[in-house]
Amino acid sequence: MAGFLQIGVLLAMAAVAGVLIMGIVSMARGKDARKQNKLMQMRVLLQGLALLLLFILSLMAVGS
């Protein structure tokens, strides 16, 4: 289970970085503001998921 969570955390962190880069590039190009907002909302959601997975993983480590 811990291995699964570790992989999940890494994937979530990579997704956050990817969405962040896409959002920054979109802002730099001056594209649609609605799309930029959606990308930043997605980033915040993915960051929350990564933090939740890290929290669960740390609880499992303390419980062992």
C-alpha positions, 0 to 999 in steps of 0.5 A: 500500500505504501508503494502505491501511495508513493507512486501516487504522490510522485504522479500527483506532483508531476501533474501539478508541475505540468499544469503549472507550466501549461498555465504559465505558458498560456499566460505568457502567450496571452491566451484565453483568460478562462482557460488560464483560470481553469488551469490554475484551478486544476493546479490547486486541486492537484496540489490538494490531492498530493498533500492528501496522499502525503498526509496519508503516507505520513500517517502510515509511517507513524503507525508502523 
